[in-house]
């Protein structure tokens, strides 16, 4: 990301401020654009009477206005407005990332990690090797998850950009965070800990502890029974 440290909240804010904002659109067109030259920030695909324009809204709109006599019908699609940070290039990761997840550039995803449908991974987040982020889980900005952990469906690891002085959520190795649990800003969860489903974690969790409730409290330390109920399956990470 050039001269930006995307783990630093001040640099993230500066990047967003300085980034060129984009309203990406795709326009399907009936007409004849064979003689039209692509403009800056616009790509033209097609042949005959069917064409597709892809680019920033302002540039696409200007091109269409200038060639209105060549267009008989059009349909526009857009999923953002003045967006500063694009989705991450998923091809760079040696991981399994399912359709419908959203990773906001830049994020780190370790080898063999799994990101399931509907998961949202915000800027500066880190996912360790072999970790699974389950369906509809949310990793806020700068949230960090260690290796071979599991963040359950619908769980939220709070992000930290404002206030910039706050410490991000840090989840250790081998941690299980249950479905719909919430880990608040600045909380650290130690290696091997278990956060029960629906828990709201407001304080640091020691390594190997099992916490539950709202606010979450230690109910016991991890034991063989806990291990049998929280076993992770390597086959899901292949």
C-alpha positions in Angstrom: 0.0 0.0 0.0 2.8 2.4 -0.8 3.9 4.5 2.1 1.0 3.5 4.3 1.1 1.2 7.3 -2.3 -0.4 7.2 -2.0 -1.7 10.7 -1.7 1.9 12.0 -5.1 3.7 12.4 -3.6 7.1 11.5 -2.1 5.7 8.3 -5.4 4.0 7.4 -7.2 7.3 7.9 -4.7 9.1 5.8 -5.0 6.5 3.1 -8.8 6.9 3.0 -8.4 10.7 2.9 -5.9 10.7 0.1 -7.4 7.8 -2.0 -9.2 8.6 -5.2 -12.9 8.0 -4.4 -14.6 5.8 -7.0 -18.2 5.0 -7.9 -17.7 2.0 -10.0 -20.5 1.2 -12.4 -21.3 -1.3 -15.2 -23.7 -0.3 -17.9 -25.3 -2.6 -20.4 -26.1 -0.8 -23.7 -28.1 -1.5 -26.8 -26.8 0.6 -29.7 -23.7 0.9 -31.8 -20.5 2.0 -30.0 -18.1 0.6 -32.5 -16.7 4.0 -33.4 -16.5 5.2 -29.8 -13.0 5.4 -28.2 -12.7 4.5 -24.6 -12.3 7.5 -22.3 -10.0 7.7 -19.2 -11.5 5.5 -16.4 -13.8 3.7 -18.8 -13.5 0.3 -20.5 -15.7 -0.7 -23.4 -16.5 -4.3 -24.3 -18.8 -5.6 -27.0 -19.7 -5.9 -30.6 -22.6 -5.3 -32.9 -25.6 -3.8 -31.1 -24.6 -4.9 -27.5 -22.0 -3.2 -25.4 -20.8 -3.0 -21.8 -19.2 0.0 -20.2 -17.2 -0.4 -17.0 -15.7 2.5 -15.0 -16.2 5.4 -12.7 -19.7 6.9 -12.9 -18.7 10.4 -13.9 -16.6 9.2 -16.8 -19.1 6.7 -18.0 -22.0 9.2 -17.7 -20.0 11.7 -19.7 -19.2 9.2 -22.4 -22.8 8.2 -22.7 -24.0 11.8 -22.8 -21.5 12.5 -25.7 -22.8 9.5 -27.6 -26.5 9.6 -26.7 -27.4 9.4 -30.4 -25.8 6.0 -30.7 -27.6 4.4 -27.7 -31.1 3.1 -27.9 -31.4 1.6 -24.3 -29.2 1.1 -21.2 -29.1 -0.5 -17.8 -26.7 0.5 -15.0 -25.5 -1.5 -12.1 -23.5 -0.1 -9.1 -22.7 -1.4 -5.6 -20.8 1.6 -4.1 -20.6 5.3 -3.9 -17.4 7.3 -3.5 -15.6 4.2 -2.2 -12.0 4.7 -1.0 -10.9 1.2 -0.4 -11.5 -1.6 -2.9 -12.1 -5.3 -2.2 -8.9 -7.3 -1.8 -7.5 -9.3 -4.7 -8.5 -12.8 -3.5 -6.1 -14.5 -5.9 -3.2 -13.5 -3.8 -4.2 -15.8 -0.9 -3.3 -19.5 -0.4 -6.6 -20.0 1.4 -10.2 -21.0 0.8 -12.5 -18.0 0.4 -16.1 -18.7 -0.4 -18.5 -16.6 -2.5 -20.3 -13.8 -0.7 -17.5 -13.0 1.7 -16.1 -9.5 1.6 -12.4 -8.7 2.3 -11.6 -5.0 2.3 -8.1 -4.3 1.1 -5.6 -4.8 2.6 -6.1 -7.8 4.9 -3.7 -10.7 5.7 -4.9 -14.2 5.2 -2.7 -17.1 6.2 -2.1 -20.3 4.3 -4.9 -22.8 4.7 -7.3 -20.4 6.3 -11.0 -20.5 5.5 -13.4 -17.5 5.0 -17.0 -18.6 4.7 -20.0 -17.0 3.0 -21.1 -13.7 4.3 -18.0 -13.0 6.4 -16.8 -9.4 6.4 -13.1 -8.7 6.9 -12.2 -5.0 7.3 -9.1 -3.1 6.5 -5.9 -4.1 8.4 -7.3 -7.4 9.8 -5.1 -10.4 10.1 -6.2 -14.1 9.8 -3.6 -16.7 10.8 -2.8 -20.0 9.1 -5.5 -22.6 9.3 -8.0 -20.4 11.0 -11.7 -20.5 10.0 -13.9 -17.4 9.8 -17.4 -18.8 9.8 -20.5 -17.5 8.0 -21.5 -13.9 8.6 -18.7 -13.3 11.1 -17.3 -9.8 11.2 -13.6 -8.9 11.8 -13.4 -5.2 12.3 -10.5 -3.0 11.2 -7.1 -4.2 12.5 -8.7 -7.2 14.3 -6.1 -10.1 14.6 -6.7 -13.8 14.8 -3.9 -16.3 15.4 -3.3 -19.7 13.9 -5.8 -22.7 13.9 -8.6 -20.7 15.5 -12.3 -20.7 14.8 -14.5 -17.6 14.7 -18.1 -18.8 14.8 -21.0 -17.8 12.6 -22.2 -14.3 13.3 -19.4 -13.5 15.8 -18.1 -10.0 15.9 -14.5 -8.9 16.7 -14.8 -5.2 17.1 -12.8 -3.0 14.9 -10.7 0.0 15.9 -10.1 3.1 13.8 -11.9 5.6 16.1 -10.6 6.4 18.6 -7.2 5.7 17.0 -5.5 5.3 20.4 -7.6 2.1 21.1 -5.9 -1.3 20.9 -7.4 -3.7 18.4 -8.9 -7.1 19.3 -6.2 -9.8 19.4 -7.2 -13.5 19.3 -4.5 -16.0 20.0 -3.8 -19.4 18.5 -6.1 -22.4 18.9 -9.0 -20.2 20.1 -12.7 -21.1 19.6 -15.1 -18.1 19.5 -18.7 -19.4 19.5 -21.5 -18.2 17.3 -22.8 -14.7 17.8 -20.2 -13.9 20.4 -18.9 -10.3 20.6 -15.4 -9.4 21.5 -15.1 -5.7 22.3 -12.3 -3.2 21.4 -8.9 -3.8 23.0 -9.7 -7.3 24.3 -7.0 -10.0 24.0 -8.0 -13.6 24.1 -5.2 -16.0 25.0 -4.1 -19.1 23.2 -6.4 -22.1 23.5 -9.3 -20.1 25.1 -12.9 -20.8 24.5 -15.6 -18.0 24.2 -19.1 -19.5 24.5 -21.8 -18.7 22.0 -23.5 -15.4 22.6 -20.9 -14.2 25.1 -20.0 -10.5 25.2 -16.3 -10.3 26.1 -15.3 -7.0 27.7 -12.0 -8.0 29.4 -8.9 -10.0 28.5 -9.3 -13.8 28.6 -6.4 -15.8 29.9 -4.9 -18.7 27.8 -6.9 -21.9 28.2 -9.9 -20.2 29.9 -13.5 -20.9 29.0 -15.7 -17.8 29.3 -19.5 -17.3 28.9 -22.2 -14.8 29.6 -22.7 -11.0 29.2 -20.4 -9.7 30.3 -18.3 -12.8 29.9 -16.8 -14.4 33.0 -14.4 -17.4 33.4 -16.5 -20.5 34.1 -13.6 -23.0 34.1 -10.2 -23.8 32.5 -10.0 -25.9 29.4 -10.0 -29.7 30.0 -10.4 -32.9 28.1 -14.1 -32.5 27.9 -13.7 -29.1 26.5 -11.2 -30.4 23.9 -13.7 -33.0 22.7 -16.4 -30.3 22.2 -14.2 -27.8 20.5 -12.2 -30.1 18.2 -11.3 -28.5 14.8 -11.4 -30.6 11.6 -8.3 -30.3 9.5 -10.2 -31.6 6.5 -12.3 -28.4 6.4 -9.1 -26.5 5.8 -7.9 -28.5 2.8 
